[in-house]
Every structure is written in structure tokens, then in C-alpha cells.
Amino acid sequence: MSIEITFVGTRQGIESTVLPKEGLKLKTILSGGLLGKKGASRWISWSKLPVGMAQSMAFLIRKRPDLVVGVGGYVSGPLVFSAWVLRIPILIHEQNSIPGVTNRLLGKIADKVAISFRMSKKFFPQATVTETGNMIREEMCRPREENIKAADGKTRVLVLGGSQGAHSINMAMLDALDKLSHVKGQLEIVHQTGESDVTQVKEGYAKKGFSADVHAFIDDVGEQYRKASLVICRAGATTLAEVTACGKVSLLIPFPYAAHNHQEHNARAVEAENAGEMVLDKDINGELIAKSILETMDDPEKMRAMEDNSYRLGKREATEEVKRLCLELMKDANNISNSKEKFPGKNSLSCF
């Protein structure tokens, strides 16, 4: 069975630049978020809804897909609801431990709901839920035996602030260097800063006599995960899925302005399993980061136990599990099509 996949997003979203570069099909619709909007902005978002619904209906009627997959966010709303009206099978994938409003509502009409965290199950109809984990790139799912240990015995610290960087983490890491000066020869630091802080951070390491590999963005992050002794990072769902898939210990600093504070909930789920430590963004400072790094160096037995816990949390088969659910729903859709001629003469097509 050949499958054609079309992604659906907006012209303003990152998908409008990333997906075409990858040669993937993208359909854009008019849609806007309501959460946190006030005044005229909120009314503008409301006005986009009926237009987005009409565009979604027209697109689905024209394409006649066998399956629609929603991954949350305001774009999913009109598309998934239109699929429900047209009786097209629906799969919802919830990445975070606390679902957003869109997925909570759409989960009530979805045929299947794939979740990344066990605690998400209570927000959806129990009969439709499968705990799959969060889909990540294949390079992150290698066996832990392929993790790379430093031949020189150095402790490798990977600092990530997300693709845009995180100023609070960047500055706290620089502040930590004074308290790490006595062990700087035993440290190997790789730091993703984001574009705005890259020059300041490079200069900060050099000023304090540290040799660090500093980049605005790291392309080979999979290899860096496998090398790391400690990962200092935000607590987005994809980041945590990657960290645990590689079985790494993490110091998690949740992004404080994430919708529904979902990053803090994500981080607490990891901390509860003794696979990482959480520090709130408002509390992060150089002393806490230095303390975490020194503990990593001084207590290898504790670190090994935490690595075991992290690896156990990792869902390296998540992509295959979600694919299996998709194929099951598409098979059911094709069976209905054959018996009722719902969408005759059309190859299967998935629409995200």
C-alpha cells in the first residue's frame, strides 16, 4: 500500500519554511490561537475559525484521505473537526503530560489517541488511548551500547536551550564557571545558545579560561546526546523523549511561559522517576548548575542509576507504535470504502 502524506499548517508557522525544504507537501489554512489573546487579537483569531473550517472541509473533500492525524495546536482544530463531520478516521497524538485545550476537545471525537506520558490518560476516553511515547528521529533510538564514553575520562556536559536558545540558561551556565574553575580540565562542554547569545557566550567561556564548543544551533545533536554525561535543557516533550531514549541524566529548566505550564509537568514526570532533576527558571543560577555538574563528576554510582531510570523511561519504539495505529485506522477506512464505496478509487492518504 502506497501512502501519500500531506501536512497542514499556516503560512506564519515554522512548517511553512521547514517542510518545503524537506520536499514534503504542505497545505496552509487560516487559523489562529485563542489562548492568551485579548481584545482585537482574540477577535481576529475567532474570525479565522470559520475560514479555516471552510478551507479544511474543501481540502478534505477534494483529497479524500483515509486518515487525519492531529498533533495539537490551533491548526488541528478546524481540520480534525472537519474530518469528524466527514466521518474520516482520526488519530490524535498528545506529546505533553498535560494536554492542551485543543487536544482535550478533539480527543473526545478521535478514534485513537496516542499519548507520550502515562499521566495524560485521564484526560481522554479510556477505550481510545494507547501509550506510545513521543515520536523522535531514528538516530536517537540506538541501543545505549552505542553511547560514546570519553576516552580521556572527562565529564561531558551538553547545554541546550531549544532551537532558539534560552537566555536564562546561557547566563546561569556562564555564572557557574567560577565555581567549576578547579575542575575545568576535567570538563568537556558543548553549548547550544541560539542566535542572539552565541557571541556573548563564546566570549564568556574564553574570558574564564574554559574551552567549550559553542554553537547557535547544533546539527548533530544525536551524536552529542550519546556523548553527554549530563544534559542541561528545557523540558519540551521532544527534548525529553530524546534525552530518555538515549538514557541520559538531565537537569531540566522548564520554559516558564509554555501553554498550561506543560513543560514543568513534563519535567516533574521525569524527576518523579529519578531520571533527572528539575529547577524552575526563576530559581536557576550558576550555583545550582555547578552543583549538578559536580555531583555528576563525584557520584558515578548515582549517575548510573539515574541513567538506567532514564533509559527505562525512553520510548524508542514510539514511531513504530504510532505508525501501527495509523495503519490500523487506514485499513479500517479502506474496508469501509470497499463495502460502502465511501471514497471509491482513491489511494490511502494521511493528512496531518
N, C-alpha and C positions, 0 to 999 in steps of 0.2 A: 504494500500500500504506500503510494507516494503522498506526502503531506506538504501542503503549501502553508506557510506561516506569514501572517500579516500582523504587524504591531500597530497599535492605535495610541496616539498621544496628541499633544498640542504643538503648535508652531513655536511656543515660547519655552517648552521643556527641553532638557538636555538630550532627549531622544531625537529631536529634530536635527541635531548635528552628528550624534554618535552613530545612529543606526544606518543612515545612508552611506557613511564611510565604510561600514562593515558589509555593505551590499545587501542589507535587509530591507524588506518592504515596510513602509510606514504610511499609515493613513492618519491625517490630522483632523481633529474635530475642535469645535469651540467649547471650552469648558473652563471653569474657574473654581477655586476653593472658597468655602464659606467660613471655615474655622478661623477665628481671629480677625475676620474682616468686620469693619464698621462703616456706617454711613454710606457714602456713594459707592465705595469699593464693594460693599456687600450687595447693594442693589445691582451693580454691574455683573457680579457673579451670578445672581439669581436670573438676570436677563439672558445669560448664556445658556442656561439649562435647557429651555425648550428648543433652542437652535441645535445644541449638542444632541438632544434626543432625536430630532428630525434627521440630522446627519447620520447618527448611529443606525436608525431604522433603515434609511436609504442604503447605507453601506451593507448592512446585514442582508437585506432583501436582494441586493444585487450580487453579493458574494456567496450567499447561501452556505455558510460554514457549518461544519459538523460539531464544532465546539467553540465556546468563548471562555477565555481564561482571564480572570480579574485578579490583579495583584495589589489592590488598594489604591487610594488616592482619588482625587475628584474626577479624573478621566474615566475611571472604571464605572462610575455611577450610571451615566446615560447609556453606555454600551451594554453593560450587563443587564440593566433593567430592560432594554430593548430586546436582548436575547431572550429574556424570560417571557416577554409579551409574544415573541415569535416562536416560543417553545423550542428554542435551541439549547442543548445541554450546556451547563455552566459549571466551571471549576473555579473556586476561589482559593488563592494562596495567601496565607497570612504569615508575614515574616517575623513580626514582633510578638513579644509576650503579651502585650495589651493591645488588642485590635483597635484600629481607628474606627470612626463613625461609619465610614463608607463600607468597610468590610463587615462590620457588625450587622448592618442592614442587609447587605447583599447576601450574607451568609444564610439568611432565613429563606432565600429563594434558590440558593445554589443546589445543584445535585450532589456535589462533593466539595468538601473544604479540607485543604491541606494546611497543617499548622507546623510551625517550627519549634514552639515551646509547649510542653505538656499543659502548662497553666492556662493556655489560650482556649483549651477545650470547652471550658464552662461558658464561653461566650457564644457558642454555636449549637445548633441541633445535634445531639449526640450521635444520631444514626448516620450523619453525613461526614463526620470528622475522621481524618487519618493523620497521625503524627508522622510527617515525612522528614522534617528538618528543612533547612533553607538551602535552596539551590546555589551552588558555587561552581567555579571553574574546575575542570578536571585536574589541573596541575596542583590544586590544593588538597586533593583527595588521595595522595600517595600514601603507602604504608609508612608508619613512623620510623621504620628501619632506614628509610631514605633521608631522614633528618640529618643535617650536617653538623657534626661536632667540631669545635675549633681545635685544630691540631696543636696549637700553642697554649691551650688551656684557658684562653681568655673568655670572659663573660661577654656575650653579645647582647646588646640592648637595641631593640627596634622601636623607634618612636614614630607613631602615625597619628595624624590629626584628621584623617579622611582626605579625600581628593582635593579639598580646598584648604587643608591645614587647620590648625587650631591655635590661635594666638596664646591663649592661657596656658596650654601645654608647652608650647615653644618657650615661653618666658620662664615657666617653672623649671623646665629642663636646664636652661642656662643658669638659673639660680642654684640648681642642685650641684653644679660643677665644683663650687668652692668646698662642698662637703665630701666630694669624691676625689679631690686632688691627690690624696695619698694612695689611691688605687688606680689612677688614670692609666698606668702602664698595663693594667690587667683588664682594661675595658676596650671593647670594640663597639662603637656606636654608629648606627645607621638612622638617619633622621629625615622624615618627610615633613616639610614645613608648610607647603602651599606657596603660591607665587609671592604673596605680599611680605612674608617674613624671611625668605631664603637668604638674602644678603645679610640681614641683621644676625641671623642665627649662625651663619658661617663665620662672621666676624667675632661673635661671642665665643665660639669654641676656640678660635685661634688666639684670641686675647687671653684666655685662661689656660693656654698650653695644651689643649686637647686635640687629638687627631680624630676627626669624625667625618663620616661620609654623608654629606648633607645635600639633599635634592628638593626641588619644589614638588616633584612627583616621582614616585618610584615605579618603573615599568615592570621590573622583575620581582614583584612583591612576593610571589610564591616561593622563590628561592630564598628571599630574606626571612620569611616565616620559618622555613626549615632550618635556617642557621641560628635563629634567635634563642637566647636563654630566657629573655623576658621581653614581652611586648607591652608598650605603654601606648594606649589608644583610646578612642571613643568607644561607645558601646552600641553602634548600629548593628542591625540584625545580620547583615552580610559580613561585617568585620568579625563578629563573634562566631559566626559559622565557620569562617576561615581559620580563626585562631584555634578553635576547638577541633576542627578537622585535622589540623597539624599537631594537636596535643601540646599547645604552648601555654605557659603561665602568663597571666596578663594583669597589668594594673589598669583598671578601667576608670575613665573620667567621662561620664555621660555628658552629652551635649545638653545644656540646661533648657534650651528652647525648642526641643523636639516636641512634636504634637503629642498631647496626652502624656508627656513626660515618659514616653515609651523606652528611651534609652536607659533611664535609671532602673526601670522594671527589668529590662534585659540584663543589665549588669548585676542586679540583685539575684537573678536566677543563676547566674554563673558563680557568684560569690557563695550562694547557699550550698553549692556542690563542692566547695573548697577547691575550685579550679582557677580562681583569680581573686583579686581584691578590688573593691570599689572605693573611690574617693570622689565626692561631689566637686563639680567645677569651682564652686565658690570657696572650697576648702583647699584646693590643690596649691602646693607651694614646693619650693626646692627641697625643703627638709623632708617632706613626705616621699618625694621621688627618690631622693638619695637613700632614705631608709629602705625603700623597697628594693633598690638595686643592691645595696649592701647585704640585705637578707638573702637575695638570690645568690650572692657570692659566698656567703658564710654558712648557709644551711642547705647543702645539696640534697640531703635526705628529704627534707620538707619539700623542696622543689620537685624531686622525682615523684613524690606522692601527688602533688598538685598537677603535674604533667599527666600522670595516669588518670586522674579525675577529668582533666580537660579532654584527653583523648577519648575517654568513655562517653563524654557528652557529645562529641563530634558525630555528625550525621553525614558520613561520606557517601552514602547511597541515596541521598536526598533527591538528586536529579533523576536517578533511575526510578525512584518511587513516584515522583510527580509524573514522569513520563508514562509509567504504568497506569496511573489513574486517568490520564488524558486518553490513552489508547482504549481503555475500557469504556469510557463515555463515548468516544468516537465510534467504537464498534457497535454500541447500543444504538447510536444515532443512525448508523448505516443499516442496521437491522430494521429499524422503524421505517427508514426510507424505502427499503426493498419491499416491505409489506404494505405500506400505505402510500408510496410514491410521494412522500413529503417534499423531497428535493431531488427529483429524478435526474439522472445523467450528470451528476457533479462529483468530482473527486473530493476526498476529505480535505478540509482546510481548517486550521486552527487560527484563532484570532485573539490577540492579546490586547 
